[in-house]
Amino acid sequence: MIDTYREVEVREPPIQIAGRFLGVVVFLVGIAMLGLAFSLAYQAFKNPEMLIATRALQQVPPPSPLEAVYLPLALKLLLLFVMGYIGSLVAGRGAHLFFSAKREVRRATPVD
């Protein structure tokens, strides 16, 4: 005897559709954060005044280079790195949410 099967369409439950939509939204927010981080980095390389405050170096008496240049520069670069890292984590979480919502379109059932 040969078993025959027929395909039956199964609709996605609304919770899975909402999960996929939420995944796309979170992914796009992460991509926007990454875009903002890259935009700020580009602006900082175009205009070095954003990273190094030259006005602080022109004060009388001149402050130590550690306080005026290196500390603020390191802090700004660290914050830029953290913002890019968090943006990539958010984008990865959004992709994970999107693909974790199960999608079963068809299921085979035996024919009686």
Backbone torsions as a table, in degrees:
resi	resn	phi	psi	omega
1	MET	NA	137.0	-179.2
2	ILE	-100.6	128.3	176.9
3	ASP	-81.5	131.5	176.5
4	THR	-114.7	147.3	-178.4
5	TYR	-126.3	150.5	173.0
6	ARG	-122.0	151.1	-179.7
7	GLU	-92.1	133.5	178.9
8	VAL	-119.6	130.1	178.7
9	GLU	-76.9	136.0	178.3
10	VAL	-119.6	124.9	179.3
11	ARG	-80.8	149.5	176.6
12	GLU	-73.3	137.0	173.9
13	PRO	-65.0	152.3	-178.5
14	PRO	-58.6	-30.0	-179.0
15	ILE	-66.7	-32.7	178.0
16	GLN	-72.7	-37.2	177.4
17	ILE	-64.8	-42.3	178.4
18	ALA	-64.8	-37.4	178.0
19	GLY	-64.9	-40.1	178.2
20	ARG	-67.0	-41.8	179.0
21	PHE	-63.3	-44.9	178.4
22	LEU	-62.0	-38.2	177.3
23	GLY	-61.3	-42.4	178.6
24	VAL	-65.3	-42.4	-179.1
25	VAL	-63.7	-45.7	-179.6
26	VAL	-64.8	-39.4	177.6
27	PHE	-61.2	-44.8	-179.7
28	LEU	-67.2	-34.3	175.5
29	VAL	-64.1	-42.1	177.4
30	GLY	-63.4	-41.0	178.1
31	ILE	-65.1	-38.3	177.4
32	ALA	-64.0	-39.8	177.7
33	MET	-64.7	-40.0	176.8
34	LEU	-64.3	-41.8	177.6
35	GLY	-61.1	-40.5	177.3
36	LEU	-64.7	-41.3	179.1
37	ALA	-63.5	-43.1	179.2
38	PHE	-68.4	-34.9	177.8
39	SER	-65.2	-43.9	177.9
40	LEU	-64.6	-38.2	178.1
41	ALA	-65.3	-40.8	178.9
42	TYR	-64.0	-43.9	178.6
43	GLN	-64.5	-36.0	179.4
44	ALA	-67.9	-35.0	178.2
45	PHE	-76.9	-28.0	176.3
46	LYS	-74.6	-38.8	-177.4
47	ASN	-123.8	95.9	-177.9
48	PRO	-63.1	-15.9	178.0
49	GLU	-61.3	-24.9	179.2
50	MET	-66.9	-32.6	-177.3
51	LEU	-94.8	-43.4	-176.4
52	ILE	-115.5	118.6	179.5
53	ALA	-82.1	101.9	-179.4
54	THR	-74.3	-20.3	177.7
55	ARG	-64.0	-34.9	179.9
56	ALA	-66.8	-29.4	-179.9
57	LEU	-77.8	-17.7	-178.0
58	GLN	-91.4	3.3	179.4
59	GLN	-72.1	157.3	175.6
60	VAL	-116.0	125.8	-11.4
61	PRO	-70.8	150.6	-177.6
62	PRO	-65.9	136.0	178.5
63	PRO	-73.6	169.4	178.1
64	SER	-68.0	145.6	-179.3
65	PRO	-61.8	-27.0	-179.9
66	LEU	-64.5	-45.7	-179.0
67	GLU	-73.8	-37.1	-172.0
68	ALA	-87.4	-31.5	-172.4
69	VAL	-118.8	-58.0	-168.0
70	TYR	-71.2	-42.0	-179.3
71	LEU	-66.1	-51.0	177.7
72	PRO	-62.9	-37.4	179.3
73	LEU	-64.2	-45.9	179.6
74	ALA	-63.8	-39.3	179.5
75	LEU	-65.1	-44.6	179.7
76	LYS	-64.8	-42.7	179.0
77	LEU	-66.8	-37.7	177.3
78	LEU	-64.5	-43.9	178.3
79	LEU	-64.6	-37.3	176.6
80	LEU	-64.5	-42.0	177.2
81	PHE	-63.4	-44.4	-179.5
82	VAL	-63.0	-40.9	179.6
83	MET	-64.1	-41.5	176.5
84	GLY	-66.0	-39.4	179.3
85	TYR	-65.8	-44.5	179.2
86	ILE	-65.8	-37.8	176.2
87	GLY	-61.0	-40.9	178.7
88	SER	-69.6	-35.0	176.0
89	LEU	-64.8	-42.0	180.0
90	VAL	-65.7	-42.4	178.5
91	ALA	-63.8	-40.2	177.6
92	GLY	-65.0	-39.0	177.9
93	ARG	-65.6	-38.3	178.2
94	GLY	-64.6	-41.7	177.1
95	ALA	-64.7	-38.9	178.2
96	HIS	-64.2	-43.0	177.6
97	LEU	-61.6	-41.5	-178.8
98	PHE	-63.3	-46.0	-175.5
99	PHE	-82.9	-15.0	180.0
100	SER	-83.2	-17.7	175.0
101	ALA	-71.7	112.7	-174.1
102	LYS	-66.9	144.0	-179.9
103	ARG	-132.3	105.1	176.0
104	GLU	-115.3	107.7	-176.4
105	VAL	-86.6	-42.1	-177.1
106	ARG	-131.7	148.2	177.4
107	ARG	-136.5	135.5	179.7
108	ALA	-85.9	132.2	176.5
109	THR	-123.4	145.1	179.8
110	PRO	-70.0	143.3	177.4
111	VAL	-88.3	131.9	-179.9
112	ASP	-79.3	NA	NA
